Amino acid sequence: MTPVASLGRSGLADFVLQRATAVVLAAFALCVLGWFLAAPVNHARLAAFFGTLPMRAFTTLAILALAAHAWIGMWTVGTDYVRRHYFGRRHALYLAIYQIGCAALVFLYLVWPLAVVWGVAR
């Protein structure tokens, strides 16, 4: 069993990563909100703003942060609530199905926006 205070894939590492990804997502949201409030918005300005390399890189970082944040949250919910107490002896099967479904969704929600940001889906 891994001690809670260790830095290798533990509750503490998940806690720290969850908070770090929240900071990245908040910074991204404030950046985009500030841009929207700074001047009138139209499609050409929006495309130009998100088309710059720094904004593409920041958006990529935000997408990766969102995927990590979502995975940790969904994994925590699954391991907290899909338990033998609630689901009986087949709880491990239900947990595996839940985690495979969550992993597939996180992968989809990671790849699709990255394809849009980097122009692969155009």
ZIVEN-V892430 format. One record per run of one state. SS is the DSSP state (H for helix, E for strand, - for the rest). FROM is the first residue (numbers start at 0). LEN is the number of residues. Records with the same first field share a line. If there is no record, write none. Layout:
# ZIVEN-V892430
SS->FROM-LEN / FROM-LEN
This chain:
# ZIVEN-V892430
-->0-10 / 38-4 / 51-1 / 81-2 / 117-5
H->10-28 / 42-9 / 52-29 / 83-34
